[in-house]
Amino acid sequence: MSTLADCRFLFCVQEELYAVYRQVLQFACHLRYTKSKSRYWSVLALKAEILDLGNRNDKESRTETAIKEGTALKPMETNRLILRGPCTADAQSIMEIRNSEFVLRYNAMCPYSLERTAQQLERDRESMLVLERKEDGKVIGAVFASADGLRYQVNACDLAYYLAEEESRKGYMSEALTALIDQLFADGAEVVSARSFRENTASRALLQKLGFAYEGCLRKAVRGYQEMVYDDCFYSITKEEYKGRKKDV
């Protein structure tokens, strides 16, 4: 591997292979629930369940439980923002934000083309909300909520988020996440979790501000963009903690 471009290419290939792997697991889960006798597919299906990739018609996913039978996160509004599902017209704005050095350096992602971004928006439409500023209609970031794969038989949601660099430190992400967390707990989540690289001090400070408890750190957990190896810090807040926090405000 001689150049940074080679590193980026291999990282993108790895991401594509993982997507194929997830599809195989989903198929295995389908075979298991249609009473396949194959031990091989049953083993893969068990892994699929651990990753929460089972067919939604066969079992209720933890994401659905947290979002209360909806197939997508509910749109909502805050004082300054509209949080809504993604559409094709968002692809250009999301691509520019997502491909920025500001976002990539603390996320295990590779840059996307406009076409690939549009495809990803379609795949993420059930777990993603675009942040649109009311003042001018500008798309400034996105938030995500999906099943927490590290917890078992618990209604748990895992958050992810990113914001345009020029809109950082203005309180937008705190505003958006507060609204999203409110909705997740109202819809039945028992705990909401999030992860942040140790070096991403702004993101970790945001989670602490929102009342998340630090659970621990997985050292040398992720090899991300530009071949950097990061420690991954884990945070969570329970429904009881969140209710107590709301009472104190």
N, C-alpha and C positions, 0 to 999 in steps of 0.2 A: 504494500500500500504506500504509494509514493507521494500523493498529494492530498490536500484537504478535500478536494473534489471527490477523490476516490473514497474517502471516509464517509462523506455525505451520501454518495451513491449506495454504498454498502448498507448504511443505516436505513435508507429508504427501502432497499430490497428486503431487509430484515423485517421492517414494518409490514410490507406487503405479504410476506410469508406468514407472519403472525395472523393477519386477517384471514388468509386461507385456512390456517390451523383452526381458527374459531369457527369457520364455516363447517369444517369436518366434524368438530365437536357438536355443533348444532344438529347435523345430520345423524350423528350417533345417538344423540338424545331422542330424536324422532324415532329411530329404529327401536330403541329400548322401550319407549312408551307404546309402540305398536307390537310389542311382545316378540321382538327379535330374540332368537335362541343363541345368537353368537356371543361368546364370552368376550371376544375382542371389542365388539361394539358396546357391550355393557360396561366395560372398564372405561372406555372413552366417554360414555354417557355420564358415568359418575363424575369424571373430571369436568364435564360440561356443567353439571349441576353445581359443583363447587364454584365455577366461574359464573354461575347464573346465566347460562346460555340455553336453557331448556325452552322447548316450544311453549309459547304463551297459552296455547289452547290445552296443553297437558298439565300445566302447573302454574300457579300464580307466582310471578316473579317478585322479588323483593322491591324492585323499582316500582312496579304497579301498586304494591301494597302501600308504599310510602306516598304515592301520588293518588291513591284512592281510586282505583279502577279506571283511571284515565289513560289514554294511549300516549299522551304528551303532557309535558309540564304546562301548567295553566298560565296564560298571559296575565300580567299584572302591571300596575303603575305605582310609582313612587312620586315624591315631590318633583323630581327633575327628570325621571326616566320612564320610558315604556319598555317593559320586558315582554318580548313576544317571540313566537316561534320563527325560525329562519325561513327565508324564501330565496329563490334564485337571484333576485336583484341584490341580495346582500353579499354575493360571492366576491365581488371586487374589494369591497371594504374589509371583509373578514380576511381575505387573502393578504392584504397589505398589513393588517394588524398581526396576523398569525405568523407571517414570514419575517417580521421585524426582528432585529437582533435583541431588542428589549424583551420580547416574548420567548424567542427560541432558546436563549441562553439558560433559562431556568425550566425548560420543558423538554421531555424526551420526544421531540418531534423533528421532522425534516421539512424543508420548504415545500409548499404545494403550488402547482400551476392553477390557473383560474378554473380549468375544467375539473381538476381533482378537488378543488375547494368546493365547487358546486355539488359534486358527487358526495362529498363528506357532509355537507349541510343536509342533504337528503337523508343520509344515514343517521345523522344526529338529531333529526327533527323531533324525536320523542324525548330527548334528554337535554336539549339545548334551548336557551333563551338568549336572543340577541338584545343588547343594550342600545336602545335608540334614545338620544337626547331629545326631550320635548321642545326645547328652545329652537332647534334648527333641523330636527329630523336626522341628524348625523348618527351613524352607527359607530360606537366607540369601544365595543368589546362584546364579551359573551360570558355566560355562566352555564354550568352543566350540573346535573344531578343524576347519578346512576346508582345501581345497586353496589353496596359495599361488599366486595368479594372476600374480605378478611373476616367477616362475621357470619355466623351460621344460625339459621332459624330465628333471626332477629330482623325486625323491620328497620333496616339501616340504609341510609343514603350517603353517598360519597360525593363531595363537591369538587369541582374544578372551575377555573376561571382565568380569563386574561383581559387586558385592557390596553388600549393604545397608549403609547408612552407619553404623548403630549397631554393626555387626560388623567394621568396618574397624580396622586397626592391632592386630589380635589374632592375626595369623599364619595366618588361615584360607586366604586366597588363595594364599599361598606354599605351604602344605601341599597344596592342591588342584592347583596347577599343577605342582608337583614330581611328584606321582603321575601326572598326565596326560602330562607330558613323558617320564617313564620308560616309559610304555606306548607312546607314539608311536615312540620310538626302538627299543624292543623289537620293534615290529611292522613295522619297515623304513624309517622316515623317515630321510632323509639330513640334513635340516636342518629346524629349527623356527623360525619367525619370529613377530614380533609388531609391532604399531604402537601408538604412543601420541602424543597431542597434546603438544606441547612444554610446555604449561602444566600438564599432569597430572604433576606432580613425583612423586607417590606411586607411580603406575603405572610411571614410568620407573625409579625407585629399586628397585622390586620386580624388574623385568626384569634390572637390573644385579646385584642380589643373587643371582638365579638363574643368573648366568653368561652372560647374553646380551651380545653385542657390539653397540655402536652403529654402524650402517651409514651413517647420513646423515639428512638432513632435507629434506623437500619443503616449501618455504616457501609460505605462503598456499594450502594444499592443500584445505581443507575448509571450507565454510560450513555451520555446524552449528546447533544449537538456539539460539534467540534471536538469529539472524543473526550470531553471532560467527564470524570467520574464523580458522582455526587452522593452525599449522605442524604437519606430520605427521612424527614421528620413527620411523625404522625400526631394528629390532633383530633379531638372529638368533643361534642357537647351532647348531653342526654336531654331528653324531654323535660325531666324534673329540674335539671340545672337551668334550662332555658326558662321554664315557668318562674322559678325563683328569681332569676335575673330580671325578668320583665316586671315582677312585683316590686323590685327594689328601685326601678327606674322612675 
